[in-house]
């Protein structure tokens, strides 16, 4: 808190909301509304004296009471009394009053200071800092300025302060756009333009945000709505800035695109005669690492010997980068640069004694004067370097023991080391783990060598895993074969089975550099390395790796960490591991060469068991009351156990890609059934958005395999999952086909779980497509089937679906009762995440019953849980439903913001049907706001119609009617089909 002008206790005055005064954390009594009005007037005069006449006019206007002057004195007395020991900040002077407080004692003064600092930060290029300062300033507004304070003067000031807030808000939004956050600000701008329809700057920012988000049609529609609105309300045309932006959008002006991050300058290397190898002319990438190493190496004054060690897998470009860095800092080492290849990756690493002899001779020591033994030579070496500024580049070191004798002993010198092994045993060394190149840098490197920078070139560098050595080899292959095109090379590298063979040019081969590291491994390390090449996922957790190795996590961690130190294995996070793509291919080739087929299959089987057992446990926590373990394949290798659904689901989402990759590879023999059951218990991934597409692809692959071997049970379960996959994205015909296939398969196998779930899904489909009698029959049969095999979670799901059916058929009271039973059932069995689906279902019924506030309460309870568990599909659906409820309650402005949030969330789901629903709701909200954006509403509906037509969705007819203005379709009606789970 700021200190009062009188030097007393800390005071804080607020005017950007309710007028008040605070001492520390205590709010003081500011008195009646008129007394607070006096306080506000004095605060906003910035310490200047206000005469009694001015104050009377400010508080009462043209018709003051006879007792106005006396009342003023009373108010001033009471304010002093409330201020206590700081009463002297209110002074009487020249027949008037003044409040002498520092700007920092008021929220307005603080906001203005923050705004000035933001302007200064922006001028200096600190866009992020400026945005944060403006956000802090805006956060000081806590409601309507001068809230509850009467008087004409305060009414005028209130308008001024609100204008000040909007100006700051526009500045912050402009900086958001400058920072590339156009997608994030569309919802906020849409709501603001609905609230302040005549504020052209907000309209301009919204147009720019929409255009940068690829929504050109909507951006142009905003301009059309603005021009119409200005003409109707003000008889005016849009401003020059708005009109110019309109024209630039029409011609797709490249200058409107979001600005890319500016390149960071990297100092040019200075060429000086020394032992350093030549700096390659096409060095690119790793700018941050280069700059980090440069700063460390030149900071030698008073710090002793600076040592930096770069480690990484073979071929990642350690030597190239180190040589480049060394050249760039040569001017700071005028006494010379030493270089040696320590050959640490080979079978005969250089001996320190020999290296010291070579260095000493170069530094002027005659051969006859060289002592014998490492210790004596190292001592002489340190003596020779004392007082000099020399850079030592030790390339391809084996370990810390090889390096220690080669380190100088006095300040002024610096050492740069490269090694496949992390130099954890080198005290005081600055360690850098070099990763592969970013995709754009990899493409730049390939283009510098070959001149090619097209789509095929992108495929080549991706196949090379962005590994510099592999990219150089591929480029050399292309240059050596003039008849080849980049497309030819990309096609050859696309075959994983032959990729490593293709990455060979002359005496350079990517496989050879991996082989050097592999030969140095112990037998246990080599086995672990080979087996870790078998899984297909992007990375693997410690527990999953232990399953692959057939070991416990303690022993596995110790073994894997030694592999990390060799750089053949990477650890992107604690207890997570990954192999570079090309290293994985090499490891898999080693496994196929050195492990029997039975050993390979056993490792894959243990991993599949681990994922199935763990995911089944997650499923049971999320869906208590579902006896899933009685209906899936047994496992031999154990899985993880969780005590709560939150960490369980967190594990599922974290492991999703690796888990699905394991299932996709399990298409043969007894593994197929376990893989299908893994998909069954992992079906929450179908609703998360980020993993839904991979989930669908893996399910389709397994289904093909099951059909080929004639496994009716497995095919039926996978068809059942396909029903939901298609339903989630609005592909109703495909979902219907899957339902028929699942039903046919269940007739040929004894699988009560398949029967119950298929009946439930068939009921959903029939309900969505308007076959209400069939839907009711299927759902009641499903209810009976779930009860027969004791699945209370399934019972709750069917009750929720019946509730939706009853809503569609006008039985609203019954629908509410069924939804309440579903919610009660979820509560009884202890459901957590699925409980939110119960809230969602009840909200739909309550909304249709006219209980909009109750409906919003249930949706508001569901939304944060869906967000917490990253269920983007349900999050989007909830935003959409909340928008609909607000529309039904006559609150279109709130509906606009929620529909925009639904639209933003839908992008992460990859679900076009959900996106179309969001666009439809946004169109209705825009149509119903006080100053409707009709053109933009039509643009939203037109895009929604295109999506619905592509999906063959039943909403097509309604949207066409809205676009043609069909009076037979209610203007506020919305598509209501939605799968309930």
WOCOR-V375636 format. One record per pair of residues at least 24 apart in sequence whose C-alpha atoms are under 6 Angstrom apart, sorted by the first residue. I is the first residue (numbers start at 1). J is the second residue. If there is no record, write none. Layout:
I_J ; I_J
This chain:
2_105 ; 4_101 ; 5_101 ; 8_86 ; 12_105 ; 12_106 ; 13_106 ; 14_106 ; 14_107 ; 15_145 ; 15_146 ; 16_141 ; 16_145 ; 17_141 ; 17_142 ; 17_143 ; 17_144 ; 17_145 ; 17_146 ; 17_147 ; 18_146 ; 18_147 ; 19_146 ; 33_149 ; 35_75 ; 37_149 ; 42_98 ; 42_99 ; 47_98 ; 47_99 ; 47_100 ; 48_98 ; 49_97 ; 49_98 ; 50_96 ; 50_97 ; 51_96 ; 52_96 ; 58_153 ; 59_151 ; 60_151 ; 111_137 ; 131_172 ; 180_258 ; 182_209 ; 183_213 ; 187_897 ; 187_900 ; 187_901 ; 191_896 ; 191_897 ; 204_242 ; 218_936 ; 218_939 ; 221_935 ; 221_936 ; 222_936 ; 225_933 ; 225_935 ; 269_327 ; 269_328 ; 270_328 ; 274_337 ; 275_338 ; 275_339 ; 276_339 ; 279_324 ; 285_441 ; 297_414 ; 300_412 ; 304_410 ; 304_411 ; 305_410 ; 305_411 ; 305_413 ; 305_414 ; 306_414 ; 307_414 ; 307_415 ; 307_429 ; 308_416 ; 308_429 ; 308_430 ; 308_431 ; 309_416 ; 309_417 ; 309_418 ; 309_431 ; 310_418 ; 310_432 ; 310_433 ; 311_418 ; 311_419 ; 311_420 ; 311_421 ; 311_422 ; 311_433 ; 311_434 ; 312_420 ; 312_433 ; 312_434 ; 312_567 ; 313_420 ; 313_567 ; 313_568 ; 314_513 ; 315_469 ; 316_436 ; 316_467 ; 316_468 ; 317_468 ; 333_389 ; 333_390 ; 335_389 ; 335_390 ; 336_390 ; 337_390 ; 337_391 ; 337_392 ; 338_392 ; 339_393 ; 340_394 ; 341_395 ; 341_396 ; 342_395 ; 342_396 ; 342_397 ; 343_396 ; 344_396 ; 344_397 ; 344_398 ; 345_516 ; 378_405 ; 382_408 ; 382_409 ; 386_410 ; 389_413 ; 391_415 ; 393_417 ; 400_425 ; 400_426 ; 420_566 ; 420_567 ; 421_565 ; 421_566 ; 422_565 ; 436_466 ; 436_467 ; 437_466 ; 442_466 ; 456_486 ; 456_487 ; 459_490 ; 460_490 ; 465_581 ; 473_503 ; 473_505 ; 474_503 ; 477_505 ; 530_587 ; 530_590 ; 530_591 ; 533_584 ; 533_587 ; 533_588 ; 534_588 ; 536_661 ; 537_658 ; 537_661 ; 539_577 ; 539_578 ; 540_576 ; 540_577 ; 541_575 ; 541_576 ; 542_575 ; 542_576 ; 547_606 ; 547_607 ; 548_603 ; 548_606 ; 548_607 ; 606_637 ; 609_635 ; 609_637 ; 610_637 ; 610_638 ; 610_639 ; 612_678 ; 613_639 ; 614_639 ; 614_640 ; 616_681 ; 618_648 ; 619_681 ; 621_645 ; 623_793 ; 624_829 ; 624_831 ; 625_791 ; 625_792 ; 625_793 ; 625_829 ; 626_791 ; 626_793 ; 632_677 ; 633_674 ; 664_698 ; 667_705 ; 687_871 ; 687_873 ; 688_871 ; 688_872 ; 688_873 ; 689_872 ; 689_908 ; 689_909 ; 712_745 ; 713_749 ; 716_742 ; 716_745 ; 729_911 ; 729_913 ; 730_913 ; 731_951 ; 756_782 ; 756_785 ; 756_786 ; 767_805 ; 768_977 ; 796_822 ; 796_825 ; 797_981 ; 800_841 ; 801_980 ; 815_845 ; 816_845 ; 836_862 ; 872_909 ; 873_909 ; 876_902 ; 876_905 ; 876_906 ; 880_918 ; 892_925 ; 892_928 ; 892_929 ; 893_929 ; 895_925 ; 896_922 ; 896_925 ; 916_944 ; 919_944
